């Protein structure tokens, strides 16, 4: 008889966790602003404008592990770039159809353009090496933002509070994780433009189809059977424009399905089309009705409006309504 002895050797392997932590002064929102009047030359594609700068009044306290660390900045998409990504100029991130935003950080050693992921530096502007448990204040810094006009703006005031991005730190060297978020940067944009256009003297354009049998709504995206389109001739008056300027009119709405604005009844929607029957796709920058101003900076645009089925189901009876916004744009 043989007796076999199985000896299990259990080994525990531990690794030191490299991480930076924050004692105080982190996760704070900071705000910069850009306001005033854009000139006609500033309200053109590619033009840029600086916001006010902001310097850190608080100096956060961080606790470091032994070794080197990284400082990073991301845009609102939250993606930290690879280590040693250090831009040398403004990198713009799109906010909406009209503007993009870029930001940077400056201190006594360098200027870093977002998005970046760079080694931290000491007071002599050399790559810093930390001792385990070392507590240090974040060096003073200044944040600056800049906007770029991607599409000329028409009419009134552009106002938006924009979440720009985040700044933070991580360890070890070459990391790209959000161990510490130092600040979240917001830009309050509020400016007016000289170019303006008014549709139908600013009045609400009402279209009433009267009573429509619920059985008329049959095919998704198709006009209700037996219902005629309603036409409207819209007068447009513009100021501070070039005579004979080429412009466009497009449609915006909150709740849409394909080319239709969905009503308060989910089975029913409304379509706005040009005089030649081309349907406008709401919220699509490439879907528009082109028109041209006359020498008096005026024009007229014809639209057709009609109800459509959204789901193909028979809608519940009752009052149905929806709303959209017609917007004049530069091409």
SERO-4910 file (N, C-alpha, C, O; in steps of 0.05 Angstrom, whole numbers):
BEGIN
 pado doro    nc1    nc2    nc3   cac1   cac2   cac3    cc1    cc2    cc3    oc1    oc2    oc3
  Unk    A     17    -24      0      0      0      0     18     25      0     38     26     15
  Unk    A     11     43    -17     26     68    -18      9     90     -6    -15     92    -12
  Unk    A     21    107      9      7    130     19     19    155      6     43    160      6
  Unk    A      1    170     -6     10    194    -20      3    218     -4    -20    221      5
  Unk    A     22    235     -1     17    260     14     17    283     -6     37    287    -19
  Unk    A     -5    297     -7     -6    321    -24     -1    345     -8    -16    352     11
  Unk    A     20    359    -14     28    383      0     20    407    -16     30    410    -39
  Unk    A      3    423     -6     -5    448    -20     11    471    -10     11    477     14
  Unk    A     24    484    -27     39    508    -20     22    532    -28     16    536    -51
  Unk    A     15    547     -8     -2    570    -13     15    595    -11     29    599     10
  Unk    A     15    610    -31     31    634    -32     13    658    -35     -5    658    -52
  Unk    A     18    678    -20      3    703    -23     21    724    -35     43    730    -25
  Unk    A     12    735    -56     28    755    -70     13    782    -66    -11    784    -72
  Unk    A     27    801    -57     15    827    -54     30    847    -70     55    845    -74
  Unk    A     16    867    -80     28    888    -95     21    915    -82     -1    918    -71
  Unk    A     39    933    -83     34    959    -71     15    975    -91     21    976   -114
  Unk    A     -6    985    -80    -25   1000    -97    -15   1029   -100    -13   1044    -81
  Unk    A     -9   1036   -125      0   1063   -131    -24   1080   -136    -39   1076   -155
  Unk    A    -28   1100   -119    -52   1117   -123    -47   1143   -109    -34   1145    -88
  Unk    A    -58   1164   -120    -59   1190   -107    -87   1195    -96   -106   1187   -109
  Unk    A    -89   1207    -73   -114   1213    -61   -115   1242    -53    -95   1255    -52
  Unk    A   -139   1251    -48   -143   1280    -41   -153   1282    -13   -171   1268     -4
  Unk    A   -141   1301      2   -149   1306     30   -171   1328     30   -191   1326     44
  Unk    A   -166   1349     15   -186   1371     14   -182   1387    -12   -161   1387    -25
  Unk    A   -203   1402    -19   -202   1421    -41   -206   1409    -69   -202   1423    -89
  Unk    A   -215   1384    -70   -219   1372    -97   -249   1370   -104   -266   1378    -88
  Unk    A   -255   1361   -127   -282   1358   -137   -298   1384   -136   -322   1384   -129
  Unk    A   -285   1406   -142   -298   1432   -142   -304   1441   -170   -288   1438   -188
  Unk    A   -328   1453   -173   -335   1465   -199   -324   1494   -200   -326   1509   -181
  Unk    A   -313   1501   -223   -304   1528   -228   -317   1538   -253   -324   1523   -271
  Unk    A   -319   1565   -255   -335   1577   -276   -320   1599   -289   -307   1616   -275
  Unk    A   -321   1600   -315   -310   1623   -330   -333   1632   -349   -353   1618   -352
  Unk    A   -330   1655   -361   -352   1666   -376   -342   1680   -401   -319   1689   -404
  Unk    A   -361   1682   -420   -356   1697   -445   -383   1711   -451   -403   1698   -455
  Unk    A   -382   1737   -452   -407   1752   -456   -401   1777   -472   -378   1785   -476
  Unk    A   -422   1790   -482   -419   1814   -497   -431   1812   -525   -449   1795   -529
  Unk    A   -422   1829   -542   -432   1830   -570   -411   1820   -589   -388   1830   -589
  Unk    A   -418   1801   -606   -400   1793   -628   -404   1813   -651   -426   1820   -658
  Unk    A   -382   1821   -662   -383   1838   -686   -390   1820   -710   -389   1795   -708
  Unk    A   -396   1832   -732   -403   1817   -757   -379   1800   -765   -382   1778   -775
  Unk    A   -354   1811   -762   -331   1795   -770   -325   1772   -751   -313   1752   -758
  Unk    A   -334   1775   -725   -330   1753   -706   -351   1732   -709   -347   1709   -701
  Unk    A   -373   1739   -721   -395   1719   -725   -393   1705   -752   -412   1704   -767
  Unk    A   -369   1695   -757   -364   1681   -782   -350   1654   -776   -337   1651   -756
  Unk    A   -354   1635   -794   -342   1609   -790   -312   1611   -787   -298   1623   -803
  Unk    A   -302   1598   -766   -273   1598   -761   -263   1620   -742   -241   1618   -732
  Unk    A   -280   1640   -737   -272   1661   -718   -270   1651   -690   -287   1634   -682
  Unk    A   -252   1661   -674   -249   1652   -646   -251   1675   -627   -246   1698   -635
  Unk    A   -257   1669   -603   -260   1690   -582   -253   1679   -555   -262   1657   -548
  Unk    A   -236   1694   -540   -228   1684   -513   -249   1691   -492   -263   1711   -494
  Unk    A   -250   1673   -473   -267   1678   -449   -250   1691   -428   -226   1696   -432
  Unk    A   -262   1697   -405   -247   1707   -382   -231   1683   -371   -240   1660   -373
  Unk    A   -207   1689   -360   -191   1668   -348   -198   1666   -318   -210   1685   -307
  Unk    A   -191   1644   -306   -196   1640   -278   -172   1627   -265   -163   1606   -275
  Unk    A   -163   1638   -243   -141   1627   -228   -151   1613   -203   -170   1622   -190
  Unk    A   -139   1590   -196   -147   1575   -173   -143   1591   -148   -120   1599   -142
  Unk    A   -164   1595   -133   -161   1607   -106   -156   1587    -85   -143   1592    -65
  Unk    A   -168   1563    -89   -163   1541    -70   -138   1525    -79   -134   1522   -103
  Unk    A   -123   1515    -60   -101   1498    -67   -105   1471    -53   -101   1468    -29
  Unk    A   -113   1451    -68   -120   1425    -58    -96   1411    -46    -73   1416    -55
  Unk    A   -100   1394    -26    -79   1378    -14    -82   1349    -24   -103   1337    -20
  Unk    A    -60   1339    -35    -60   1311    -46    -40   1294    -30    -20   1305    -21
  Unk    A    -46   1268    -28    -27   1249    -16    -18   1230    -38    -34   1218    -51
  Unk    A      8   1228    -41     20   1213    -63     32   1187    -54     42   1185    -31
  Unk    A     32   1167    -71     48   1143    -67     76   1148    -78     81   1168    -92
  Unk    A     94   1130    -72    122   1132    -81    123   1130   -112    108   1114   -124
  Unk    A    139   1146   -124    142   1145   -153    133   1171   -167    130   1192   -154
  Unk    A    128   1169   -192    119   1192   -208     89   1192   -211     75   1172   -206
  Unk    A     78   1214   -221     49   1216   -225     43   1231   -251     61   1242   -264
  Unk    A     17   1232   -257      8   1245   -282    -14   1266   -275    -29   1262   -255
  Unk    A    -15   1287   -290    -37   1306   -289    -51   1305   -316    -38   1304   -336
  Unk    A    -78   1306   -315    -93   1302   -340   -116   1322   -341   -124   1334   -322
  Unk    A   -126   1325   -366   -150   1341   -370   -166   1328   -393   -155   1319   -413
  Unk    A   -192   1327   -389   -210   1315   -410   -231   1335   -418   -238   1354   -403
  Unk    A   -243   1331   -441   -267   1345   -449   -291   1331   -437   -288   1312   -421
  Unk    A   -314   1341   -444   -339   1331   -432   -344   1301   -438   -360   1288   -425
  Unk    A   -330   1290   -458   -333   1262   -464   -320   1244   -443   -325   1220   -443
  Unk    A   -303   1256   -426   -291   1242   -404   -268   1224   -410   -259   1209   -393
  Unk    A   -258   1224   -435   -237   1206   -443   -210   1218   -437   -203   1239   -449
  Unk    A   -194   1205   -420   -167   1214   -414   -149   1204   -436   -149   1180   -442
  Unk    A   -132   1221   -449   -115   1211   -470    -92   1194   -459    -88   1193   -435
  Unk    A    -77   1182   -477    -54   1166   -469    -33   1183   -455    -32   1207   -460
  Unk    A    -17   1170   -438      4   1185   -424     22   1200   -444     28   1190   -466
  Unk    A     32   1223   -435     50   1240   -451     37   1252   -475     50   1260   -494
  Unk    A     10   1254   -474     -4   1270   -494     -4   1299   -486    -17   1307   -466
  Unk    A     11   1315   -500     14   1343   -492     11   1360   -518     29   1361   -534
  Unk    A    -12   1373   -521    -17   1390   -544     -1   1416   -543      7   1425   -522
  Unk    A      2   1428   -566     17   1453   -568     -1   1476   -578      9   1498   -581
  Unk    A    -26   1470   -582    -45   1491   -591    -73   1483   -583    -78   1462   -572
  Unk    A    -92   1501   -588   -120   1497   -580   -132   1474   -595   -129   1472   -620
  Unk    A   -145   1456   -581   -159   1433   -593   -189   1436   -586   -196   1434   -563
  Unk    A   -205   1440   -606   -233   1447   -602   -251   1422   -601   -247   1403   -616
  Unk    A   -270   1423   -583   -290   1402   -580   -317   1414   -586   -324   1436   -577
  Unk    A   -333   1401   -602   -359   1412   -612   -379   1412   -589   -383   1393   -575
  Unk    A   -392   1435   -586   -414   1438   -566   -441   1434   -579   -458   1420   -569
  Unk    A   -446   1448   -602   -471   1445   -616   -465   1453   -645   -442   1453   -654
  Unk    A   -486   1459   -660   -483   1466   -689   -467   1492   -693   -456   1496   -714
  Unk    A   -466   1509   -672   -456   1536   -676   -428   1541   -664   -413   1556   -676
  Unk    A   -422   1529   -642   -396   1535   -630   -382   1509   -621   -394   1489   -616
  Unk    A   -355   1511   -620   -338   1492   -607   -322   1506   -585   -319   1531   -586
  Unk    A   -311   1491   -566   -297   1503   -544   -270   1489   -540   -268   1465   -545
  Unk    A   -250   1504   -531   -224   1492   -525   -215   1505   -498   -224   1527   -491
  Unk    A   -198   1490   -484   -188   1502   -459   -159   1493   -454   -149   1473   -465
  Unk    A   -146   1508   -436   -118   1502   -429   -113   1509   -400   -129   1523   -388
  Unk    A    -91   1498   -390    -82   1504   -362    -54   1516   -364    -37   1506   -378
  Unk    A    -50   1538   -349    -24   1550   -347    -15   1551   -318    -30   1557   -300
  Unk    A     11   1546   -313     24   1551   -288     52   1562   -293     58   1570   -315
  Unk    A     68   1564   -272     94   1577   -275    113   1560   -292    134   1570   -301
  Unk    A    107   1535   -297    125   1517   -313    117   1514   -342    134   1511   -359
  Unk    A     91   1514   -348     83   1506   -375     54   1513   -380     39   1521   -362
  Unk    A     47   1510   -406     19   1513   -414     11   1486   -427     24   1477   -446
  Unk    A    -11   1474   -418    -21   1449   -428    -48   1453   -440    -66   1464   -428
  Unk    A    -51   1444   -465    -76   1446   -480    -92   1420   -478    -81   1398   -484
  Unk    A   -117   1422   -470   -134   1398   -467   -140   1386   -495   -142   1401   -514
  Unk    A   -144   1360   -496   -140   1340   -474   -110   1334   -471    -96   1332   -491
  Unk    A   -101   1330   -447    -73   1324   -442    -70   1303   -420    -89   1299   -404
  Unk    A    -47   1292   -418    -39   1273   -397     -9   1274   -395      5   1261   -410
  Unk    A      1   1289   -376     29   1296   -374     40   1289   -347     25   1289   -327
  Unk    A     67   1284   -345     79   1280   -318     77   1305   -301     78   1327   -311
  Unk    A     73   1301   -275     73   1324   -257    102   1334   -253    121   1319   -256
  Unk    A    104   1360   -248    130   1373   -245    134   1384   -217    114   1390   -203
  Unk    A    159   1388   -209    165   1400   -183    168   1430   -187    164   1440   -209
  Unk    A    175   1444   -165    177   1473   -166    199   1483   -185    199   1506   -194
  Unk    A    218   1465   -191    239   1472   -210    232   1465   -238    249   1467   -256
  Unk    A    207   1456   -243    197   1449   -269    210   1424   -281    211   1420   -305
  Unk    A    218   1406   -263    228   1380   -270    208   1358   -263    191   1363   -245
  Unk    A    209   1335   -276    190   1313   -270    194   1306   -240    216   1301   -231
  Unk    A    172   1305   -226    173   1301   -197    172   1271   -190    157   1256   -202
  Unk    A    188   1264   -170    186   1237   -158    177   1241   -129    188   1257   -114
  Unk    A    156   1226   -121    144   1229    -94    155   1207    -76    163   1185    -84
  Unk    A    154   1213    -50    159   1192    -30    131   1183    -20    112   1197    -23
  Unk    A    130   1159    -10    105   1147     -2     92   1162     20    104   1167     41
  Unk    A     67   1170     16     52   1186     36     58   1215     36     49   1230     54
  Unk    A     72   1225     16     80   1253     15     55   1270     10     40   1265     -9
  Unk    A     51   1291     26     29   1309     23     38   1335     10     58   1347     19
  Unk    A     25   1344    -11     33   1368    -25      8   1384    -34    -13   1372    -40
  Unk    A     11   1410    -34     -9   1427    -45     -7   1428    -76     15   1428    -87
  Unk    A    -30   1429    -89    -29   1433   -118    -20   1461   -124    -29   1480   -112
  Unk    A     -2   1463   -144     10   1489   -150    -12   1508   -162    -31   1498   -174
  Unk    A     -9   1534   -158    -28   1553   -170    -29   1550   -200     -9   1543   -213
  Unk    A    -53   1554   -211    -57   1550   -240    -79   1568   -250    -96   1577   -235
  Unk    A    -78   1573   -276    -98   1589   -289   -111   1573   -311    -98   1561   -327
  Unk    A   -138   1574   -312   -153   1561   -334   -163   1582   -353   -172   1603   -346
  Unk    A   -161   1575   -379   -170   1593   -400   -186   1578   -421   -178   1555   -428
  Unk    A   -207   1590   -431   -223   1577   -452   -226   1595   -476   -222   1619   -474
  Unk    A   -232   1583   -498   -236   1598   -523   -258   1584   -539   -260   1560   -539
  Unk    A   -275   1600   -552   -296   1588   -569   -288   1593   -598   -274   1612   -605
  Unk    A   -299   1576   -615   -296   1579   -644   -324   1578   -657   -340   1561   -650
  Unk    A   -329   1596   -675   -354   1597   -689   -353   1576   -711   -337   1578   -730
  Unk    A   -371   1556   -710   -372   1536   -731   -394   1542   -751   -394   1531   -773
  Unk    A   -413   1558   -743   -435   1566   -761   -444   1593   -751   -450   1597   -728
  Unk    A   -446   1613   -770   -455   1639   -762   -482   1638   -749   -500   1622   -756
  Unk    A   -486   1655   -729   -510   1656   -713   -528   1679   -722   -518   1701   -726
  Unk    A   -553   1674   -725   -572   1695   -733   -593   1698   -711   -603   1678   -700
  Unk    A   -599   1722   -705   -621   1730   -687   -615   1728   -657   -611   1707   -646
  Unk    A   -614   1752   -645   -615   1754   -616   -590   1745   -602   -568   1750   -610
  Unk    A   -595   1731   -580   -574   1724   -561   -569   1694   -560   -588   1678   -559
  Unk    A   -544   1686   -561   -537   1658   -557   -529   1656   -527   -511   1669   -518
  Unk    A   -543   1638   -513   -538   1635   -484   -537   1606   -477   -556   1591   -484
  Unk    A   -516   1597   -464   -514   1569   -457   -493   1566   -435   -472   1579   -436
  Unk    A   -499   1549   -415   -479   1542   -395   -467   1516   -403   -480   1495   -402
  Unk    A   -441   1516   -410   -428   1493   -423   -410   1479   -403   -393   1491   -391
  Unk    A   -415   1453   -399   -395   1437   -384   -372   1431   -403   -375   1417   -423
  Unk    A   -349   1441   -396   -326   1439   -414   -310   1414   -410   -304   1399   -428
  Unk    A   -302   1409   -384   -286   1385   -379   -275   1384   -351   -284   1399   -334
  Unk    A   -256   1366   -346   -246   1360   -319   -216   1361   -319   -202   1356   -339
  Unk    A   -205   1367   -295   -176   1366   -290   -171   1347   -267   -188   1345   -249
  Unk    A   -149   1332   -268   -143   1314   -245   -116   1302   -246    -98   1311   -261
  Unk    A   -112   1282   -229    -86   1269   -225    -89   1239   -222   -111   1229   -216
  Unk    A    -67   1224   -228    -67   1196   -223    -38   1186   -219    -19   1200   -225
  Unk    A    -36   1162   -210    -11   1147   -208    -15   1118   -216    -38   1109   -217
  Unk    A      6   1103   -223     34   1111   -225     40   1126   -251     22   1135   -264
  Unk    A     65   1128   -257     74   1140   -282     60   1127   -306     57   1102   -307
  Unk    A     51   1143   -325     38   1134   -350      9   1124   -345     -2   1110   -362
  Unk    A     -3   1130   -322    -30   1123   -317    -50   1140   -334    -42   1160   -345
  Unk    A    -75   1131   -335    -95   1147   -348   -122   1141   -335   -142   1134   -348
  Unk    A   -123   1145   -309   -147   1140   -293   -155   1164   -277   -138   1181   -270
  Unk    A   -181   1165   -270   -191   1188   -255   -190   1182   -225   -210   1180   -211
  Unk    A   -165   1180   -214   -162   1175   -185   -170   1200   -169   -184   1198   -149
  Unk    A   -162   1223   -179   -169   1249   -166   -180   1268   -187   -166   1273   -207
  Unk    A   -204   1277   -183   -215   1299   -200   -211   1325   -184   -224   1329   -163
  Unk    A   -195   1342   -195   -189   1367   -181   -212   1387   -185   -223   1398   -166
  Unk    A   -217   1393   -211   -238   1413   -218   -254   1404   -241   -245   1389   -259
  Unk    A   -279   1413   -242   -296   1411   -266   -301   1440   -275   -309   1457   -260
  Unk    A   -296   1444   -301   -296   1471   -312   -321   1475   -328   -329   1459   -345
  Unk    A   -335   1498   -323   -359   1506   -338   -354   1533   -351   -339   1550   -340
  Unk    A   -366   1537   -374   -364   1562   -388   -392   1573   -392   -409   1560   -405
  Unk    A   -397   1597   -381   -423   1610   -385   -421   1629   -409   -408   1649   -408
  Unk    A   -435   1621   -431   -433   1636   -455   -459   1652   -458   -481   1641   -457
  Unk    A   -456   1678   -463   -480   1695   -468   -471   1719   -485   -459   1738   -475
  Unk    A   -477   1718   -510   -470   1740   -527   -491   1745   -548   -507   1727   -555
  Unk    A   -492   1769   -558   -512   1776   -579   -497   1780   -605   -473   1786   -605
  Unk    A   -511   1778   -627   -500   1782   -653   -515   1804   -668   -539   1808   -663
  Unk    A   -502   1818   -686   -516   1840   -700   -536   1831   -721   -555   1845   -726
  Unk    A   -531   1807   -732   -549   1798   -754   -574   1786   -741   -573   1770   -723
  Unk    A   -597   1794   -752   -622   1783   -741   -642   1780   -763   -642   1795   -783
  Unk    A   -660   1761   -760   -682   1756   -778   -707   1750   -762   -706   1738   -741
  Unk    A   -730   1759   -772   -755   1754   -758   -775   1741   -778   -778   1751   -801
  Unk    A   -788   1720   -769   -807   1706   -786   -835   1714   -778   -842   1711   -754
  Unk    A   -851   1723   -797   -879   1732   -791   -881   1750   -767   -898   1748   -750
  Unk    A   -862   1769   -767   -861   1789   -745   -860   1777   -717   -869   1789   -698
  Unk    A   -849   1753   -716   -846   1740   -690   -872   1727   -679   -872   1718   -656
  Unk    A   -893   1727   -695   -918   1715   -686   -918   1684   -689   -904   1673   -707
  Unk    A   -933   1671   -672   -936   1642   -673   -952   1635   -698   -972   1647   -704
  Unk    A   -942   1616   -713   -955   1607   -738   -974   1583   -730   -964   1561   -724
  Unk    A   -999   1588   -731  -1019   1567   -722  -1030   1553   -747  -1038   1566   -766
  Unk    A  -1032   1527   -746  -1044   1511   -767  -1065   1493   -755  -1059   1476   -738
  Unk    A  -1090   1496   -763  -1112   1481   -751  -1124   1463   -773  -1133   1473   -794
  Unk    A  -1124   1437   -769  -1135   1418   -788  -1164   1410   -783  -1175   1394   -797
  Unk    A  -1175   1421   -762  -1203   1414   -756  -1205   1385   -747  -1187   1374   -735
  Unk    A  -1228   1373   -752  -1233   1345   -743  -1223   1326   -765  -1230   1328   -788
  Unk    A  -1207   1307   -756  -1196   1286   -774  -1204   1259   -763  -1199   1254   -739
  Unk    A  -1216   1242   -779  -1224   1215   -769  -1199   1199   -760  -1178   1200   -774
  Unk    A  -1200   1186   -738  -1177   1170   -728  -1170   1148   -748  -1147   1139   -748
  Unk    A  -1189   1139   -764  -1184   1118   -783  -1167   1128   -807  -1158   1111   -823
  Unk    A  -1162   1154   -808  -1146   1165   -830  -1116   1159   -827  -1101   1161   -846
  Unk    A  -1108   1153   -802  -1080   1148   -796  -1074   1119   -798  -1082   1103   -781
  Unk    A  -1059   1111   -819  -1056   1082   -825  -1027   1074   -828  -1019   1054   -816
  Unk    A  -1011   1089   -843   -984   1080   -850   -963   1098   -836   -965   1123   -839
  Unk    A   -944   1087   -821   -925   1104   -807   -910   1122   -826   -900   1113   -847
  Unk    A   -908   1148   -819   -894   1167   -835   -910   1178   -859   -900   1196   -873
  Unk    A   -934   1168   -863   -950   1177   -886   -972   1195   -877   -982   1194   -855
  Unk    A   -979   1213   -896  -1000   1233   -890  -1027   1219   -885  -1033   1198   -898
  Unk    A  -1042   1230   -867  -1069   1219   -861  -1086   1219   -886  -1086   1239   -901
  Unk    A  -1100   1198   -891  -1117   1195   -914  -1139   1217   -915  -1151   1223   -894
  Unk    A  -1143   1229   -939  -1164   1248   -942  -1160   1275   -930  -1178   1291   -929
  Unk    A  -1136   1280   -921  -1129   1306   -908  -1111   1322   -927  -1091   1312   -936
  Unk    A  -1118   1347   -932  -1102   1364   -949  -1081   1379   -933  -1084   1385   -910
  Unk    A  -1058   1384   -946  -1037   1400   -934  -1048   1428   -930  -1064   1438   -946
  Unk    A  -1037   1442   -910  -1043   1470   -905  -1018   1486   -912   -997   1481   -902
  Unk    A  -1022   1506   -930   -999   1522   -938   -998   1548   -922  -1019   1560   -915
  Unk    A   -974   1557   -917   -970   1583   -904   -947   1598   -919   -927   1586   -925
  Unk    A   -953   1623   -924   -932   1640   -936   -919   1657   -914   -933   1673   -901
  Unk    A   -894   1652   -909   -881   1665   -886   -864   1689   -896   -848   1687   -914
  Unk    A   -869   1711   -883   -853   1735   -889   -828   1736   -871   -830   1731   -847
  Unk    A   -805   1742   -883   -780   1742   -868   -767   1770   -871   -764   1779   -894
  Unk    A   -760   1782   -849   -747   1809   -850   -721   1807   -834   -721   1798   -811
  Unk    A   -699   1815   -846   -673   1813   -834   -660   1841   -831   -667   1859   -845
  Unk    A   -642   1843   -812   -626   1867   -807   -597   1861   -806   -589   1839   -798
  Unk    A   -581   1881   -814   -551   1878   -813   -541   1855   -829   -522   1842   -821
  Unk    A   -554   1850   -851   -546   1829   -870   -536   1842   -896   -541   1865   -901
  Unk    A   -522   1826   -911   -515   1835   -938   -539   1833   -956   -555   1815   -954
  Unk    A   -543   1853   -973   -565   1852   -992   -562   1828  -1010   -539   1821  -1018
  Unk    A   -584   1815  -1016   -584   1791  -1032   -570   1768  -1019   -560   1750  -1033
  Unk    A   -568   1767   -993   -555   1745   -979   -570   1719   -982   -595   1720   -982
  Unk    A   -556   1698   -985   -568   1671   -987   -571   1660   -958   -551   1659   -944
  Unk    A   -595   1652   -951   -600   1642   -924   -615   1616   -926   -623   1607   -947
  Unk    A   -620   1603   -903   -635   1578   -902   -655   1580   -878   -651   1595   -859
  Unk    A   -676   1564   -880   -694   1561   -858   -697   1531   -852   -702   1515   -870
  Unk    A   -694   1524   -826   -696   1496   -819   -714   1493   -795   -724   1513   -784
  Unk    A   -719   1468   -787   -739   1462   -767   -726   1449   -743   -710   1431   -746
  Unk    A   -734   1458   -719   -725   1446   -694   -749   1437   -678   -770   1451   -678
  Unk    A   -746   1415   -663   -768   1406   -646   -756   1387   -625   -734   1376   -628
  Unk    A   -771   1383   -603   -761   1367   -581   -766   1337   -586   -749   1320   -582
  Unk    A   -791   1331   -594   -798   1303   -597   -803   1297   -627   -823   1306   -638
  Unk    A   -786   1281   -639   -788   1277   -668   -787   1247   -674   -776   1231   -658
  Unk    A   -797   1239   -697   -796   1212   -707   -793   1214   -737   -812   1222   -751
  Unk    A   -769   1209   -748   -764   1212   -776   -767   1242   -783   -753   1259   -772
  Unk    A   -784   1248   -802   -789   1275   -811   -812   1289   -796   -819   1311   -802
  Unk    A   -823   1275   -777   -848   1285   -764   -842   1295   -736   -824   1285   -722
  Unk    A   -856   1316   -729   -857   1325   -701   -879   1309   -687   -902   1311   -694
  Unk    A   -872   1295   -666   -891   1278   -652   -909   1296   -635   -899   1314   -621
  Unk    A   -934   1290   -635   -953   1307   -620   -956   1296   -592   -942   1278   -583
  Unk    A   -975   1308   -577   -981   1298   -550   -996   1271   -551  -1001   1259   -530
  Unk    A  -1003   1262   -575  -1013   1235   -579   -992   1220   -595   -985   1227   -617
  Unk    A   -980   1200   -582   -956   1186   -593   -961   1174   -621   -942   1166   -634
  Unk    A   -986   1171   -629   -992   1158   -655   -994   1179   -678   -997   1171   -701
  Unk    A   -994   1205   -671   -999   1226   -690   -975   1245   -690   -965   1253   -669
  Unk    A   -968   1254   -714   -947   1274   -717   -954   1294   -739   -974   1291   -753
  Unk    A   -936   1313   -743   -940   1333   -764   -913   1337   -779   -892   1337   -767
  Unk    A   -916   1340   -805   -893   1344   -823   -894   1372   -834   -915   1382   -842
  Unk    A   -871   1385   -836   -868   1411   -849   -851   1406   -874   -830   1394   -873
  Unk    A   -861   1416   -897   -848   1412   -922   -845   1438   -937   -859   1457   -932
  Unk    A   -827   1439   -956   -824   1462   -974   -846   1463   -994   -862   1444   -996
  Unk    A   -847   1484  -1010   -869   1487  -1030   -867   1465  -1051   -888   1459  -1064
  Unk    A   -844   1453  -1055   -841   1432  -1075   -846   1404  -1063   -842   1384  -1077
  Unk    A   -853   1403  -1038   -860   1378  -1025   -837   1364  -1010   -841   1343   -999
  Unk    A   -813   1376  -1010   -791   1364   -996   -795   1368   -966   -797   1390   -956
  Unk    A   -796   1345   -952   -801   1346   -923   -776   1355   -908   -753   1347   -915
  Unk    A   -780   1372   -888   -758   1380   -871   -754   1359   -849   -773   1350   -837
  Unk    A   -729   1352   -844   -723   1334   -822   -716   1351   -798   -695   1365   -798
  Unk    A   -731   1350   -776   -726   1367   -753   -698   1361   -742   -689   1338   -741
  Unk    A   -685   1382   -733   -659   1381   -719   -636   1371   -737   -615   1363   -727
  Unk    A   -640   1372   -763   -620   1363   -782   -609   1388   -796   -623   1402   -811
  Unk    A   -583   1394   -791   -571   1418   -802   -571   1418   -832   -570   1440   -845
  Unk    A   -572   1395   -845   -570   1393   -874   -598   1393   -887   -600   1392   -912
  Unk    A   -619   1394   -871   -646   1395   -882   -658   1423   -879   -664   1431   -856
  Unk    A   -661   1436   -901   -670   1464   -899   -683   1473   -925   -682   1459   -945
  Unk    A   -696   1496   -923   -707   1510   -947   -690   1534   -953   -688   1552   -936
  Unk    A   -677   1535   -976   -660   1558   -982   -677   1581   -992   -698   1578  -1004
  Unk    A   -668   1605   -986   -681   1629   -997   -660   1652   -998   -638   1650   -988
  Unk    A   -668   1673  -1011   -650   1696  -1016   -664   1722  -1009   -688   1725  -1015
  Unk    A   -650   1739   -996   -661   1765   -989   -662   1783  -1013   -645   1781  -1031
  Unk    A   -681   1801  -1014   -682   1822  -1034   -666   1846  -1025   -654   1846  -1004
  Unk    A   -667   1867  -1041   -651   1891  -1034   -661   1905  -1009   -646   1921   -998
  Unk    A   -685   1899  -1000   -695   1910   -975   -692   1891   -951   -703   1896   -930
  Unk    A   -676   1871   -955   -669   1851   -934   -694   1835   -925   -696   1827   -902
  Unk    A   -712   1831   -945   -736   1815   -939   -738   1791   -958   -723   1789   -977
  Unk    A   -755   1772   -950   -760   1749   -968   -786   1736   -959   -797   1743   -938
  Unk    A   -796   1718   -975   -819   1702   -969   -813   1672   -974   -800   1666   -994
  Unk    A   -823   1655   -956   -819   1626   -959   -846   1613   -955   -860   1619   -936
  Unk    A   -853   1594   -973   -877   1579   -971   -871   1552   -958   -852   1538   -965
  Unk    A   -888   1544   -940   -886   1518   -927   -913   1503   -929   -934   1516   -931
  Unk    A   -912   1477   -929   -936   1460   -927   -935   1444   -902   -913   1433   -895
  Unk    A   -957   1441   -888   -958   1426   -863   -981   1405   -866  -1002   1412   -876
  Unk    A   -975   1381   -856   -996   1361   -857   -992   1340   -835   -970   1335   -826
  Unk    A  -1014   1327   -826  -1012   1307   -805  -1004   1280   -816  -1011   1273   -839
  Unk    A   -989   1265   -801   -981   1238   -809   -984   1218   -786   -987   1226   -763
  Unk    A   -985   1193   -794   -985   1172   -773   -956   1167   -764   -938   1167   -780
  Unk    A   -953   1164   -738   -926   1158   -727   -923   1127   -725   -901   1117   -731
  Unk    A   -943   1113   -716   -940   1085   -709   -955   1066   -728   -950   1042   -729
  Unk    A   -974   1078   -744   -991   1061   -760  -1015   1050   -744  -1033   1037   -756
  Unk    A  -1017   1056   -719  -1039   1048   -702  -1061   1069   -703  -1056   1093   -708
  Unk    A  -1085   1061   -698  -1107   1080   -697  -1105   1097   -671  -1105   1085   -649
  Unk    A  -1103   1123   -674  -1099   1139   -650  -1124   1142   -633  -1146   1140   -644
  Unk    A  -1120   1147   -608  -1143   1153   -591  -1155   1180   -599  -1141   1198   -607
  Unk    A  -1181   1182   -596  -1194   1207   -604  -1188   1229   -583  -1184   1223   -560
  Unk    A  -1189   1254   -593  -1184   1276   -575  -1167   1298   -588  -1157   1294   -611
  Unk    A  -1163   1320   -574  -1148   1342   -584  -1118   1334   -587  -1107   1322   -569
  Unk    A  -1107   1341   -610  -1078   1334   -615  -1064   1360   -622  -1073   1376   -638
  Unk    A  -1040   1363   -610  -1024   1387   -616   -994   1381   -614   -986   1362   -600
  Unk    A   -979   1397   -628   -950   1395   -626   -938   1422   -633   -952   1439   -644
  Unk    A   -913   1426   -629   -900   1452   -635   -872   1447   -644   -858   1428   -637
  Unk    A   -862   1466   -661   -835   1465   -670   -825   1494   -674   -840   1513   -670
  Unk    A   -800   1497   -680   -787   1523   -683   -775   1525   -711   -759   1508   -718
  Unk    A   -783   1545   -726   -770   1551   -751   -747   1570   -746   -751   1591   -733
  Unk    A   -724   1563   -757   -699   1579   -751   -686   1587   -777   -683   1571   -796
  Unk    A   -678   1613   -778   -663   1623   -801   -634   1620   -795   -624   1627   -774
  Unk    A   -619   1610   -815   -590   1605   -812   -575   1616   -836   -586   1620   -857
  Unk    A   -549   1619   -832   -531   1622   -855   -527   1594   -867   -530   1574   -854
  Unk    A   -522   1593   -893   -517   1567   -906   -494   1552   -893   -487   1530   -902
***
